[in-house]
Amino acid sequence: MKQKKSQIIGQVFVFILATVVFVLIIMYGYRAISSLMVRGEQAQLVQFQNELTTAVSAMSLDYRSVKCKELTLPKKYTAFCFVDARNPPPEAASLPSMSEWKNFYDEYPFIYDSIHSKVAQNVFLIPPSEISINLENAHTQENTLDPYSGFFCINVTRNKILLKLEGRGVEGVELSRWQDTKC
């Protein structure tokens, strides 16, 4: 049976229409999956914030208790930094060129900007997160001999960080790095 010219044009039209529909379905699926992944990351970040806040609140009631807290972060974060509001860093202009604070400012300028613009935030994630985290009753170990004791950063390893929390009663909670590789 011989096909007529209009049947061939009709088949080409159906093929083109099917291709367009297929491409639209793939694009919609890609956007849906991307959106789902972003929401999952945001949920994981909120869970991190809640676990950290809850752990600090609970430890503030336990004077002299020490606890290791393992926290999970979304994959994109490479470091966790904490800056003590009681021991704020000096202005960048007043720093010697080779000081530890100067290196800190050069490496993390957004933290410096947040601190000196009085943003209510003392927990910072690298790269910067969409969520602002402020632990009001947390601080670092006070060391009058070390002017750089007001901050620390922890590298994220396999999406996890290990924090040492030490209850200080009415003074709150002292945060620092956990020195071992496991809690």
N, C-alpha and C positions, 0 to 999 in steps of 0.2 A: 504494500500500500504506500503510495507516494504522499509525502507531506506537502501541504500547501505552504506558501510563503507566509501567510498570516499565522499559521500554527507555529512556525519557527520563531517568529517575532514574539508570539505569546509565550513560548518556552523561555526565551531569553529574558523577557519581562519578569516571569515567575522566578527565574534564577536570580536576577538582580534584586528583586523584592525579598527573596529568602535570605540573600547575603546581607542586606541592610538590616533585616530583623535579627539575624544572628549576631551581627556586630553590636546592635543596640542592647541585646540581652547580655553580651559579654561585658560591655561598658557598665551597665547597671549592676551586674554581679560584682565587678571590680570595685565600684564605688561602695556598694553595700558591705563588702568584706573589709575594705579600708576603714569605713566608718565604724564597723564593729571592733576592729583592732584598736582604734583610737579610744573608743569608749572603754574597752577592757583595760587599756593602759591608764586612763583617768581613774577608773575604779580601783586599780592597784595602788595608785598614788594616794588616793583618799584613804584606803585601808592602811597604808604606811603611816600617814599623818595620824590617824586614829590610834593605831598601835603605839606609836611614839608618845603621843599625848597621854594616853592611858597609863603607859609604863612609868612616865615621869610623875604623874599624879599619884600613882600607887606608891612609888618609892619615897615620895616626900613625907609620907606618914611613918616610914620605917627608919628611925634614927640609927645611923651607923651600919645599916644593912648594905651589902654590896651584891649587885646582881649583874649578870651578863644578859644582854638582850640582843637577840638576832632578829634583824628586820630585813624584809624583802622589798626591793625597789624594782620598778619597771626596767626593762633591758637598756633603755637609752641612757640611763644615768651612770656616770663614771666615778663620781665622788660625792661625799656628804660632808658639809662643812658646818661648824657651829661657832658662833661668835658670841662671847659673853657681853651682855649689855652693861654689866657692872664695871667691866674693864675694856671700854671701847678702844679701838685702835686710834693712834694719833692721825692728825691731818697729813696727807701725803707730802705736802710742801715742806713739812718740818722733818722729814725722814732723811737720814744719810743714804747715799746711793746704794750701799751694799747691805742694808739692814734686811732682816727677815720680813718685816712688814712691807718694805718696798717690793720685795719679791712676791709677796702675797698680793699686793695691789696690781702688780704687773700681770700676774697669772689670773686673777679673778677680779677684774675691774667692776663688774656689776655688783659684787658684794660690797666693795668700798662705797659705791654710789648709794646703795640701799642703806648702809649704816649711817652715812653722813647726811642723808636726806631724811633721817628720822622715820624710816619705814618700820612699822611694828613687825619685824621679822628677825629671827636670830638663827634659823636653820636654812641652809642654802644647799641646793642640789646643783650638780654640774652635769650637763648644761642646765641653765635656769628652768625651773618648773613653773607651771601656771598657777600653782597653789602657794600661798604665803603661809609659812609655818612659824609660829612664835611660841616658844616654851617660856612662859612667864616666870616660873619658879625654878629654872635650870641655869646653871653657871658652870664655869670651868674651875679647876683647882686654883686657888689664889696663891700666887707666888710673887712676892714683892721683889725678889731678885731677878725675875725674868719678865721684862716688859712685853714679851711676846706670848705670855701665857693666856691671853684672852681669846684665843681661837685654836681650833684644830680642824683638820680635814682627814677623812678616811676614804681610801680608795674602795670602790665597790668591786667585790669579787664574786663572780657567779650570781649577780643580782642581790647580794647580801652584804650587810655590814654588821659588825659586832660592836656594841656600845657597852661601856661600863657605867652603871648607874650606882651612885652611892647616896643613900638617904642622909640628909643633913637637918632633919626636923623642920623648924620654922625657917631655916635658911634655904630650904628647897632641896634640890637634887644636884649633885656634882656629876657632870658628864665628862667622859674621856674615852680614849680608845681602849678596847679590850686587847690585852697584849698577846693572848694565845690565839691559835687559829680556829679553835672551837670553844663554844660556851661550856 
